[in-house]
């Protein structure tokens, strides 16, 4: 344990700082500070020494130079186990600095503003701050470096137990956190600057992309038991993403649980009405909207009860006891919803193997989608394109009814989350048959029809969505023969005229979206 005698505080984020500094003062710790931080602490009645007074060198260059001084860095970097180091700083009249409290200029927040100029971005690049926190982290054996205000209370509690000292274990944990913080900061700067084009505009993809993820947990295994795995959260997590889940009960989530939960959650949260989506092996096997979550669940489950066995069930509204009771009649791996009422929680509590997760309902989207390939990374913007009724273009003699248009848009929204090639039959705000991941579109149509047949669901009067265009009329023939009366598809095939003529011949209404939703 090393007692803290002198602390250097220089922070951009001042949340919780006054309380922390008061806690340090109770241990008779001397506080050195800079500019605005020193002014804030002094206004709160705390004894503080300005860095400029301590170093004997005033801030200059509009504050660009204030902490870059040997009197500070030698006090931070001197090894406490080196008599030579300690003698050297003593001879120079320099005190050891035992605690470095630093967080950096808000570069990422500044450049997130679309009106931020390059000059403003440059001014938000911190120089002295990273130097101090890296020095403190390097010398963690004798120095504690703090970058996160959420750590303040924990550190004061530990110091209270040990007479103002912090353990080496704590100092090492803080050092690791500081280096990760510094790396993320430098990454944000590099991503921004290498994304600037010659005319000063910001390109959607930088020349060098640096990413940072924080490990949430080690997983028992990956997709298969012989693969090791871990789950990481984005350094800047998107609100409402599956990575922000809270597990209410159940066994530890597996690799496949998390992957399928993400697929289910991203699909179900696109609906406003009470909705349920059931996912198995990365594909929706049933989806429905209803007057209540229970109605939606029953419609989704009825699509394919066989596939729903051991599936991931996601809802976009709070789950009540009635819905929980319906779900608990069947074997499910994971249930996801924004909230669970007390009745629902009590019902699921009796099913100890069921993993119950709450996720904040937000429609915010992440900046990038990624797909790892051998030796590289594919990066794209997320598929956030939705289609409204006003955008549909009817290309057949027969126009869809208002009811059919509603079902077509529902089917289209579900098809967006089905692996290509994808065909989705729907009616009455629920899926009837889903053909996913087939190598040819006609096979996807046949599989979707077969799924409905196996579940004894009639496709007469249904509508169907295709995630990409029909390359030949044969797929249209299959869905018409199965009972579909309206089709939604992107269009864009060199044989569109042939496909549209087939729809007219078969008495189908067909609308085009002009938007494709491949999902690989």
LUMVEXDREN-52617 format. One record per residue (C-alpha): residue number from 1; residue in one letter; chain; x, y, z. Coordinates in pm, 1 decimal. Each point is the difference from the previous one (the first is absolute). Example, Ala and Ser with C-alpha at 12.3 -4.5 7.8 and 13.67 -1.06 7.14 Angstrom:
! LUMVEXDREN-52617
(1,A,A,(1230.0,-450.0,780.0))
(2,S,A,(137.0,344.0,-66.0))
//
This chain:
! LUMVEXDREN-52617
(1,X,A,(0.0,0.0,0.0))
(2,X,A,(129.4,344.6,-90.1))
(3,X,A,(-155.7,302.7,173.6))
(4,X,A,(-113.6,293.4,-213.0))
(5,X,A,(159.9,326.6,107.9))
(6,X,A,(-16.6,216.3,-314.2))
(7,X,A,(-263.8,-6.7,-273.1))
(8,X,A,(7.6,170.3,-339.5))
(9,X,A,(-348.3,76.1,-134.7))
(10,X,A,(-68.3,129.2,-351.1))
(11,X,A,(-332.8,-104.4,-147.9))
(12,X,A,(-231.1,97.9,-280.9))
(13,X,A,(-293.9,-196.4,142.4))
(14,X,A,(-53.4,150.2,342.6))
(15,X,A,(-293.9,-217.2,105.4))
(16,X,A,(41.6,-121.6,357.7))
(17,X,A,(332.7,178.6,33.7))
(18,X,A,(-82.2,225.7,293.7))
(19,X,A,(-115.1,-292.9,215.0))
(20,X,A,(309.3,-198.4,-96.6))
(21,X,A,(233.2,287.0,82.1))
(22,X,A,(-169.2,47.3,335.1))
(23,X,A,(58.6,-367.4,67.6))
(24,X,A,(368.2,39.3,-83.5))
(25,X,A,(23.9,302.7,226.8))
(26,X,A,(-123.3,-209.4,293.2))
(27,X,A,(317.7,-206.6,-39.5))
(28,X,A,(213.1,320.2,7.6))
(29,X,A,(98.8,-51.7,-363.6))
(30,X,A,(152.5,299.3,-172.5))
(31,X,A,(-180.9,88.7,-321.3))
(32,X,A,(172.5,144.7,-305.2))
(33,X,A,(-225.3,114.3,-278.4))
(34,X,A,(-26.0,196.9,-322.7))
(35,X,A,(-206.7,291.5,-129.8))
(36,X,A,(-373.3,-64.9,7.0))
(37,X,A,(31.2,-303.0,227.1))
(38,X,A,(197.7,197.0,259.9))
(39,X,A,(-249.9,285.4,-17.5))
(40,X,A,(-294.1,-234.9,57.0))
(41,X,A,(163.8,-165.7,300.0))
(42,X,A,(101.7,331.2,153.7))
(43,X,A,(-355.4,133.5,-40.5))
(44,X,A,(-118.6,-303.1,196.4))
(45,X,A,(229.8,95.7,287.0))
(46,X,A,(264.2,-265.0,-63.1))
(47,X,A,(370.3,69.1,46.2))
(48,X,A,(162.1,-33.4,-341.4))
(49,X,A,(340.0,94.7,-144.0))
(50,X,A,(1.2,124.3,-359.0))
(51,X,A,(234.8,-201.5,-219.9))
(52,X,A,(153.2,324.1,-127.9))
(53,X,A,(87.9,100.1,357.5))
(54,X,A,(140.2,-346.8,69.7))
(55,X,A,(217.6,-15.2,-311.5))
(56,X,A,(92.0,369.5,5.4))
(57,X,A,(-89.6,9.0,-367.6))
(58,X,A,(-322.6,174.5,-112.6))
(59,X,A,(-241.3,-149.9,-248.9))
(60,X,A,(74.8,118.1,-351.7))
(61,X,A,(-114.3,-29.8,-361.4))
(62,X,A,(-366.4,33.8,96.0))
(63,X,A,(31.1,-287.5,245.4))
(64,X,A,(170.6,-239.0,-242.5))
(65,X,A,(294.7,-20.7,237.3))
(66,X,A,(-82.8,-32.8,368.0))
(67,X,A,(79.4,-353.4,121.9))
(68,X,A,(291.9,-84.3,-229.6))
(69,X,A,(263.4,66.6,265.3))
(70,X,A,(270.9,-216.1,165.9))
(71,X,A,(-119.4,99.3,345.4))
(72,X,A,(-325.3,-184.6,-71.1))
(73,X,A,(118.5,-285.9,-218.4))
(74,X,A,(301.8,-81.5,216.7))
(75,X,A,(-229.5,-10.0,303.6))
(76,X,A,(-226.8,-244.9,-182.0))
(77,X,A,(265.6,-217.6,-165.7))
(78,X,A,(248.3,-38.7,284.4))
(79,X,A,(14.9,-363.6,106.6))
(80,X,A,(-74.7,-35.8,369.2))
(81,X,A,(222.5,-308.3,22.6))
(82,X,A,(301.0,181.9,-149.2))
(83,X,A,(216.2,190.8,251.7))
(84,X,A,(169.2,174.4,-293.2))
(85,X,A,(-331.6,127.7,-134.6))
(86,X,A,(-115.1,119.8,338.8))
(87,X,A,(334.4,170.4,67.2))
(88,X,A,(-12.2,170.4,-340.0))
(89,X,A,(-343.7,153.2,47.7))
(90,X,A,(81.8,97.7,358.5))
(91,X,A,(312.3,180.0,-116.8))
(92,X,A,(-211.7,186.0,-255.3))
(93,X,A,(-256.0,97.5,263.7))
(94,X,A,(-268.8,-214.3,-163.5))
(95,X,A,(-266.8,-184.7,197.1))
(96,X,A,(-132.6,-340.7,-105.9))
(97,X,A,(-349.4,20.0,-147.7))
(98,X,A,(-194.0,-305.7,113.3))
(99,X,A,(-339.6,55.9,-161.8))
(100,X,A,(-69.0,129.7,-351.8))
(101,X,A,(-363.6,85.5,-73.6))
(102,X,A,(-32.6,81.3,-368.8))
(103,X,A,(-262.5,-19.2,-270.7))
(104,X,A,(42.9,151.1,-340.1))
(105,X,A,(-142.4,270.1,-223.8))
(106,X,A,(-328.3,-130.0,-148.7))
(107,X,A,(132.2,-62.9,-350.3))
(108,X,A,(-260.9,-259.6,-101.9))
(109,X,A,(-285.0,219.8,121.3))
(110,X,A,(139.9,299.8,-185.0))
(111,X,A,(33.8,-174.8,-336.5))
(112,X,A,(-341.8,-163.5,35.3))
(113,X,A,(-138.9,348.2,-64.0))
(114,X,A,(-52.8,27.2,-374.9))
(115,X,A,(100.9,367.9,15.4))
(116,X,A,(339.4,-74.0,158.2))
(117,X,A,(284.7,144.9,-205.6))
(118,X,A,(345.1,-153.0,-33.6))
(119,X,A,(143.8,286.7,205.4))
(120,X,A,(-248.7,-70.2,281.6))
(121,X,A,(78.2,-371.3,-15.7))
(122,X,A,(373.8,68.3,28.2))
(123,X,A,(-53.8,222.6,303.8))
(124,X,A,(-180.0,-290.5,168.4))
(125,X,A,(305.4,-224.6,-27.2))
(126,X,A,(144.4,-29.2,349.5))
(127,X,A,(378.4,-25.2,31.8))
(128,X,A,(90.3,52.7,363.7))
(129,X,A,(-281.1,-218.8,130.4))
(130,X,A,(100.9,-317.5,-187.0))
(131,X,A,(361.6,58.5,101.6))
(132,X,A,(-92.0,12.5,367.5))
(133,X,A,(-232.8,-297.4,-0.5))
(134,X,A,(244.7,-212.5,-197.7))
(135,X,A,(280.3,95.8,240.9))
(136,X,A,(-215.5,-90.5,297.7))
(137,X,A,(-112.9,-327.7,-155.9))
(138,X,A,(356.2,-96.7,-89.7))
(139,X,A,(105.1,58.3,359.9))
(140,X,A,(-302.8,-176.1,152.2))
(141,X,A,(229.9,-165.8,253.7))
(142,X,A,(9.7,331.0,184.2))
(143,X,A,(-274.6,211.0,-158.1))
(144,X,A,(-377.5,-30.1,-37.6))
(145,X,A,(-146.1,153.2,-316.7))
(146,X,A,(-372.8,69.3,-20.8))
(147,X,A,(-183.2,77.1,-325.4))
(148,X,A,(-359.2,-93.8,81.0))
(149,X,A,(-217.1,199.5,245.1))
(150,X,A,(-199.4,-317.4,72.8))
(151,X,A,(309.5,-131.2,182.5))
(152,X,A,(18.1,287.3,249.5))
(153,X,A,(-225.3,-146.1,269.6))
(154,X,A,(159.9,-346.3,-19.5))
(155,X,A,(347.5,147.7,42.7))
(156,X,A,(-102.5,211.2,297.2))
(157,X,A,(-154.9,-307.9,158.9))
(158,X,A,(323.2,-196.8,-41.1))
(159,X,A,(209.0,288.7,129.6))
(160,X,A,(-230.0,19.9,300.6))
(161,X,A,(75.0,-362.8,83.2))
(162,X,A,(377.0,40.9,-39.7))
(163,X,A,(79.4,339.2,147.2))
(164,X,A,(12.3,188.9,-329.8))
(165,X,A,(188.9,-269.7,-192.6))
(166,X,A,(-87.2,-200.0,-312.5))
(167,X,A,(105.7,-355.9,-71.0))
(168,X,A,(225.7,-100.5,-288.1))
(169,X,A,(-285.5,-206.1,-140.7))
(170,X,A,(-217.5,311.3,-17.7))
(171,X,A,(280.8,210.9,-148.5))
(172,X,A,(63.3,-262.7,-268.4))
(173,X,A,(-371.8,-18.0,-85.9))
(174,X,A,(-7.6,379.7,-28.8))
(175,X,A,(310.8,-5.6,-223.2))
(176,X,A,(-158.2,-249.0,-239.2))
(177,X,A,(-311.1,212.7,-15.8))
(178,X,A,(207.4,311.6,-65.7))
(179,X,A,(190.3,-154.4,-290.8))
(180,X,A,(-328.3,-123.5,-153.8))
(181,X,A,(-147.6,348.8,45.5))
(182,X,A,(303.1,158.7,-162.1))
(183,X,A,(-11.6,-249.7,-288.2))
(184,X,A,(-367.6,74.2,-65.5))
(185,X,A,(72.8,372.0,4.9))
(186,X,A,(283.7,-30.4,-250.6))
(187,X,A,(-215.8,-229.9,-215.1))
(188,X,A,(-276.1,261.5,-15.6))
(189,X,A,(252.0,260.3,-115.7))
(190,X,A,(153.1,-232.8,-260.4))
(191,X,A,(-339.6,-112.2,-131.3))
(192,X,A,(-111.6,361.2,-36.9))
(193,X,A,(315.9,135.3,-161.9))
(194,X,A,(46.8,-290.6,-241.9))
(195,X,A,(-366.1,36.6,-94.8))
(196,X,A,(47.8,354.7,-124.3))
(197,X,A,(7.2,38.2,-376.8))
(198,X,A,(212.2,243.8,-196.2))
(199,X,A,(-281.0,256.1,-3.8))
(200,X,A,(-40.5,-20.8,376.1))
(201,X,A,(-317.6,-209.3,1.7))
(202,X,A,(-35.8,-306.6,217.8))
(203,X,A,(-14.2,-328.4,-192.0))
(204,X,A,(-231.1,-274.1,134.3))
(205,X,A,(293.7,-239.0,39.7))
(206,X,A,(346.3,112.4,120.7))
(207,X,A,(322.0,-112.1,-166.9))
(208,X,A,(98.8,-167.5,325.6))
(209,X,A,(-273.3,-135.4,224.7))
(210,X,A,(90.1,-66.9,362.8))
(211,X,A,(-261.5,-168.5,218.6))
(212,X,A,(-22.0,-72.9,369.9))
(213,X,A,(-222.1,-249.7,176.3))
(214,X,A,(-32.0,-78.4,369.8))
(215,X,A,(-33.9,-359.9,111.9))
(216,X,A,(-333.7,-65.8,165.5))
(217,X,A,(60.2,-365.2,77.3))
(218,X,A,(179.7,-316.5,-98.7))
(219,X,A,(-242.1,-249.6,-150.3))
(220,X,A,(-6.5,-372.2,64.8))
(221,X,A,(77.5,-60.4,-368.4))
(222,X,A,(-67.9,139.6,-344.4))
(223,X,A,(-238.2,-123.0,-268.0))
(224,X,A,(124.2,-350.4,79.3))
(225,X,A,(143.1,-148.9,320.6))
(226,X,A,(352.0,-28.9,-144.8))
(227,X,A,(17.5,378.9,-62.3))
(228,X,A,(99.2,253.0,266.6))
(229,X,A,(-199.7,324.2,15.3))
(230,X,A,(-58.0,328.1,180.1))
(231,X,A,(-256.6,279.1,-26.1))
(232,X,A,(119.1,358.9,-52.0))
(233,X,A,(-190.6,327.0,17.4))
(234,X,A,(72.2,293.9,-226.4))
(235,X,A,(204.4,273.2,169.5))
(236,X,A,(-281.8,238.9,-97.4))
(237,X,A,(-301.8,-230.3,28.8))
(238,X,A,(-317.2,83.4,-188.8))
(239,X,A,(-294.4,62.9,230.4))
(240,X,A,(-254.9,-276.5,-40.5))
(241,X,A,(242.6,-258.7,-138.9))
(242,X,A,(12.4,-355.5,131.0))
(243,X,A,(344.2,68.6,150.6))
(244,X,A,(-171.8,215.4,262.3))
(245,X,A,(-216.5,-282.8,129.3))
(246,X,A,(-81.6,-66.7,364.6))
(247,X,A,(-42.4,-367.2,82.1))
(248,X,A,(-280.5,-42.7,250.4))
(249,X,A,(29.6,-374.4,46.0))
(250,X,A,(123.1,-323.6,-152.8))
(251,X,A,(321.0,-168.9,-97.0))
(252,X,A,(293.4,183.5,-152.6))
(253,X,A,(-63.3,106.4,-358.6))
(254,X,A,(181.0,-195.6,-268.1))
(255,X,A,(160.8,124.6,-321.2))
(256,X,A,(-298.4,-118.1,-204.7))
(257,X,A,(-248.1,142.1,252.7))
(258,X,A,(149.1,347.1,-38.3))
(259,X,A,(20.1,-19.1,-380.5))
(260,X,A,(-361.0,-115.8,-32.5))
(261,X,A,(-120.9,244.9,264.9))
(262,X,A,(149.7,281.6,-205.5))
(263,X,A,(-183.4,-118.0,-313.9))
(264,X,A,(-331.9,-23.8,185.8))
(265,X,A,(37.6,332.4,178.8))
(266,X,A,(102.9,198.0,-308.4))
(267,X,A,(-305.0,-131.1,-186.2))
(268,X,A,(-263.7,40.4,271.1))
(269,X,A,(96.5,353.8,95.5))
(270,X,A,(-79.8,124.4,-353.2))
(271,X,A,(-373.3,-35.2,78.3))
(272,X,A,(-212.0,249.7,193.1))
(273,X,A,(-298.3,-225.9,71.1))
(274,X,A,(45.4,-282.4,250.9))
(275,X,A,(216.9,-249.0,-187.6))
(276,X,A,(174.8,-331.3,54.4))
(277,X,A,(284.1,-151.2,-200.4))
(278,X,A,(128.2,-352.7,56.9))
(279,X,A,(347.7,-77.7,-133.8))
(280,X,A,(168.7,-335.0,-49.2))
(281,X,A,(349.8,-32.0,-144.3))
(282,X,A,(19.8,369.7,-95.5))
(283,X,A,(-330.5,3.9,-196.0))
(284,X,A,(-348.3,104.0,102.5))
(285,X,A,(-217.4,-311.9,6.3))
(286,X,A,(-307.6,197.1,100.0))
(287,X,A,(-101.7,364.1,36.5))
(288,X,A,(-327.9,175.4,71.5))
(289,X,A,(-159.3,320.1,119.5))
(290,X,A,(-312.0,4.0,215.6))
(291,X,A,(-222.8,188.6,236.1))
(292,X,A,(216.9,-122.6,288.5))
(293,X,A,(336.7,-172.7,44.4))
(294,X,A,(-184.9,-326.3,63.2))
(295,X,A,(-191.4,29.1,-328.8))
(296,X,A,(326.8,72.5,-180.4))
(297,X,A,(170.8,-298.4,164.8))
(298,X,A,(-275.9,-241.7,-91.8))
(299,X,A,(9.4,115.2,-362.7))
(300,X,A,(377.7,-26.8,-19.2))
(301,X,A,(13.5,-340.3,169.5))
(302,X,A,(-270.6,-144.8,-226.3))
(303,X,A,(213.0,68.4,-308.5))
(304,X,A,(237.1,-286.1,77.7))
(305,X,A,(-36.7,-160.4,345.0))
(306,X,A,(263.7,-261.1,-86.5))
(307,X,A,(265.7,258.7,-79.3))
(308,X,A,(-104.2,214.5,296.3))
(309,X,A,(104.8,-280.7,237.5))
(310,X,A,(307.0,128.4,185.0))
(311,X,A,(-20.6,335.5,-177.5))
(312,X,A,(65.9,360.1,97.3))
(313,X,A,(-322.4,194.7,63.7))
(314,X,A,(9.5,381.1,-18.5))
(315,X,A,(-270.2,256.7,78.8))
(316,X,A,(-3.4,375.8,-53.5))
(317,X,A,(-244.7,76.4,285.5))
(318,X,A,(7.3,-70.6,371.5))
(319,X,A,(-76.5,-363.0,70.9))
(320,X,A,(-294.8,-75.9,225.6))
(321,X,A,(-101.5,-313.4,187.8))
(322,X,A,(-242.8,-115.9,-271.1))
(323,X,A,(272.4,4.6,-264.1))
(324,X,A,(257.3,-156.3,232.8))
(325,X,A,(-245.2,-279.4,72.9))
(326,X,A,(-47.7,-70.0,-370.2))
(327,X,A,(374.3,2.4,-69.0))
(328,X,A,(82.0,-219.1,300.7))
(329,X,A,(-214.9,-283.5,-138.7))
(330,X,A,(273.8,-66.7,-256.7))
(331,X,A,(373.7,-53.2,16.9))
(332,X,A,(187.0,320.6,-80.7))
(333,X,A,(364.2,93.3,49.6))
(334,X,A,(-31.4,377.3,39.4))
(335,X,A,(-281.4,251.5,48.5))
(336,X,A,(72.6,367.4,-74.4))
(337,X,A,(-214.7,308.4,66.3))
(338,X,A,(51.0,362.3,104.1))
(339,X,A,(-164.0,-72.3,337.8))
(340,X,A,(-163.9,-285.8,191.8))
(341,X,A,(-275.2,67.8,250.9))
(342,X,A,(-4.8,-168.9,340.3))
(343,X,A,(-239.8,-269.2,-116.0))
(344,X,A,(214.1,-91.4,-298.0))
(345,X,A,(311.9,-17.8,214.3))
(346,X,A,(-171.6,-228.3,247.6))
(347,X,A,(-110.4,-239.3,-275.3))
(348,X,A,(343.6,-17.7,-158.8))
(349,X,A,(165.9,-43.5,339.6))
(350,X,A,(-144.9,-351.0,7.7))
(351,X,A,(181.0,-73.4,-328.1))
(352,X,A,(355.5,29.5,125.8))
(353,X,A,(158.6,-109.4,-329.2))
(354,X,A,(-167.1,279.1,-197.3))
(355,X,A,(228.6,297.3,-55.2))
(356,X,A,(-201.6,319.9,44.1))
(357,X,A,(151.5,321.9,-136.4))
(358,X,A,(-112.9,362.0,0.9))
(359,X,A,(136.1,239.7,-261.6))
(360,X,A,(-63.1,371.5,-29.1))
(361,X,A,(-236.6,70.1,-289.9))
(362,X,A,(177.6,251.1,-221.7))
(363,X,A,(7.4,35.3,-376.9))
(364,X,A,(351.5,142.1,-4.3))
(365,X,A,(227.0,-182.2,-244.2))
(366,X,A,(369.6,-68.7,15.8))
(367,X,A,(237.1,178.2,-236.1))
(368,X,A,(134.5,-310.7,-173.1))
(369,X,A,(-84.9,-360.8,-71.7))
(370,X,A,(297.0,-237.5,-12.2))
(371,X,A,(74.3,-336.3,-151.5))
(372,X,A,(338.2,-160.8,61.3))
(373,X,A,(168.5,-170.8,-293.8))
(374,X,A,(337.5,-170.2,-22.0))
(375,X,A,(261.4,271.4,46.3))
(376,X,A,(-247.7,285.5,-13.9))
(377,X,A,(-324.9,163.3,100.0))
(378,X,A,(-306.0,93.0,-205.7))
(379,X,A,(-158.5,321.8,128.6))
(380,X,A,(-331.1,148.1,-104.8))
(381,X,A,(-266.7,236.9,123.1))
(382,X,A,(-292.5,-175.5,173.3))
(383,X,A,(-305.9,-94.2,-206.6))
(384,X,A,(-237.3,253.6,151.1))
(385,X,A,(-211.3,54.3,-312.2))
(386,X,A,(-373.1,-46.9,51.1))
(387,X,A,(-270.8,31.2,-264.7))
(388,X,A,(-329.3,182.3,46.9))
(389,X,A,(-325.7,-62.4,-183.8))
(390,X,A,(42.1,321.3,-200.2))
(391,X,A,(325.5,-133.8,-146.9))
(392,X,A,(-148.0,-319.7,-140.5))
(393,X,A,(-40.3,-18.5,-377.5))
(394,X,A,(-277.4,-222.5,-128.1))
(395,X,A,(107.7,-162.0,-328.1))
(396,X,A,(-287.3,-242.5,-63.1))
(397,X,A,(-350.9,58.8,-128.5))
(398,X,A,(-137.4,-109.9,336.3))
(399,X,A,(68.5,241.1,284.8))
(400,X,A,(38.9,-125.9,359.4))
(401,X,A,(-274.1,81.5,249.2))
(402,X,A,(72.4,211.5,307.1))
(403,X,A,(6.3,-317.4,211.2))
(404,X,A,(243.6,-162.6,-240.8))
(405,X,A,(225.0,307.3,5.1))
(406,X,A,(21.7,-21.4,380.6))
(407,X,A,(90.0,-369.4,-20.3))
(408,X,A,(248.1,61.3,-281.6))
(409,X,A,(183.3,259.0,208.4))
(410,X,A,(-2.2,-236.6,299.0))
(411,X,A,(139.7,-284.3,-214.1))
(412,X,A,(262.2,233.9,-144.5))
(413,X,A,(116.4,105.1,345.0))
(414,X,A,(38.4,-360.8,111.9))
(415,X,A,(176.8,-101.5,-323.6))
(416,X,A,(267.3,260.9,73.3))
(417,X,A,(115.9,-217.6,290.9))
(418,X,A,(-16.7,-337.2,-176.3))
(419,X,A,(319.8,-137.7,-151.9))
(420,X,A,(10.9,17.4,-379.3))
(421,X,A,(-149.4,-134.0,-211.8))
(422,X,A,(-314.5,81.9,197.7))
(423,X,A,(-371.1,-50.0,-67.5))
(424,X,A,(-259.8,87.3,264.6))
(425,X,A,(-374.2,-77.8,-19.2))
(426,X,A,(-225.7,210.7,225.4))
(427,X,A,(-364.3,75.0,69.7))
(428,X,A,(-180.4,189.3,274.6))
(429,X,A,(320.9,145.0,147.1))
(430,X,A,(173.3,-334.4,49.8))
(431,X,A,(235.3,-226.4,-187.2))
(432,X,A,(-129.0,-323.6,-152.6))
(433,X,A,(309.7,-147.3,-160.9))
(434,X,A,(364.8,107.9,-19.9))
(435,X,A,(260.3,-126.3,-244.8))
(436,X,A,(349.4,105.8,108.5))
(437,X,A,(357.0,-29.8,-116.9))
(438,X,A,(-63.2,-192.6,-320.5))
(439,X,A,(242.4,7.5,-291.3))
(440,X,A,(-280.8,69.6,-249.8))
(441,X,A,(-309.0,216.1,39.4))
(442,X,A,(-235.2,-265.2,-132.9))
(443,X,A,(123.7,-238.8,268.0))
(444,X,A,(-59.0,269.4,265.2))
(445,X,A,(-357.9,31.6,-129.6))
(446,X,A,(-49.6,-376.7,9.3))
(447,X,A,(141.2,-24.7,353.3))
(448,X,A,(-226.3,280.7,123.3))
(449,X,A,(-306.3,-169.1,-150.4))
(450,X,A,(107.8,-336.8,141.0))
(451,X,A,(41.7,149.8,347.6))
(452,X,A,(-358.0,127.7,-10.8))
(453,X,A,(-121.9,-335.7,-129.6))
(454,X,A,(180.4,-185.8,280.4))
(455,X,A,(-164.1,226.3,256.9))
(456,X,A,(-337.5,-38.5,-175.4))
(457,X,A,(-30.3,372.1,-61.6))
(458,X,A,(-193.1,104.8,-307.1))
(459,X,A,(176.2,243.2,-230.2))
(460,X,A,(-320.2,79.3,-189.4))
(461,X,A,(-32.8,377.0,-22.4))
(462,X,A,(345.2,61.1,150.7))
(463,X,A,(263.6,249.4,-109.4))
(464,X,A,(366.6,-72.6,-54.7))
(465,X,A,(323.2,196.2,28.2))
(466,X,A,(324.2,-70.3,-184.4))
(467,X,A,(315.1,168.1,131.9))
(468,X,A,(139.0,40.2,-353.4))
(469,X,A,(-141.7,-13.3,-350.4))
(470,X,A,(-138.5,-312.2,-164.9))
(471,X,A,(254.4,-92.4,-269.2))
(472,X,A,(-257.6,-215.2,-181.7))
(473,X,A,(-374.8,-42.5,7.7))
(474,X,A,(27.0,-344.5,160.3))
(475,X,A,(11.0,141.1,353.7))
(476,X,A,(-318.5,196.6,-68.2))
(477,X,A,(-164.5,-315.8,-131.5))
(478,X,A,(84.2,-182.8,325.4))
(479,X,A,(-138.9,268.8,233.5))
(480,X,A,(-316.3,41.4,-208.2))
(481,X,A,(-56.8,-376.6,-5.6))
(482,X,A,(43.3,0.0,380.7))
(483,X,A,(-282.4,254.4,32.6))
(484,X,A,(163.6,342.6,12.6))
(485,X,A,(-198.7,285.7,-152.1))
(486,X,A,(248.6,289.1,33.3))
(487,X,A,(378.0,30.4,-21.3))
(488,X,A,(250.4,259.3,118.0))
(489,X,A,(350.9,-4.7,-145.3))
(490,X,A,(273.4,248.7,-93.8))
(491,X,A,(-7.8,-41.2,-377.1))
(492,X,A,(307.4,66.0,-209.0))
(493,X,A,(34.0,-331.5,-183.7))
(494,X,A,(72.9,-3.0,-373.1))
(495,X,A,(-313.2,-218.1,-16.4))
(496,X,A,(-229.0,230.5,199.5))
(497,X,A,(-239.9,25.5,-294.3))
(498,X,A,(-24.5,-379.3,-14.8))
(499,X,A,(-58.6,-22.7,376.5))
(500,X,A,(-263.2,275.4,-3.2))
(501,X,A,(-176.1,-164.0,-295.5))
(502,X,A,(-6.0,-326.9,194.7))
(503,X,A,(-158.7,179.7,296.4))
(504,X,A,(-269.4,142.9,-228.2))
(505,X,A,(-57.1,-340.7,-153.4))
(506,X,A,(-36.4,-156.1,346.0))
(507,X,A,(-226.7,274.9,135.4))
(508,X,A,(252.4,132.7,251.5))
(509,X,A,(44.6,357.3,119.2))
(510,X,A,(370.8,91.1,0.4))
(511,X,A,(173.9,302.9,148.7))
(512,X,A,(365.1,98.8,-32.0))
(513,X,A,(205.5,167.2,271.5))
(514,X,A,(317.2,86.6,-189.7))
(515,X,A,(185.9,-112.1,314.2))
(516,X,A,(178.5,-331.5,52.2))
(517,X,A,(62.9,-166.7,336.5))
(518,X,A,(267.6,-264.7,-49.1))
(519,X,A,(112.2,-145.1,333.6))
(520,X,A,(294.1,-238.1,-1.9))
//
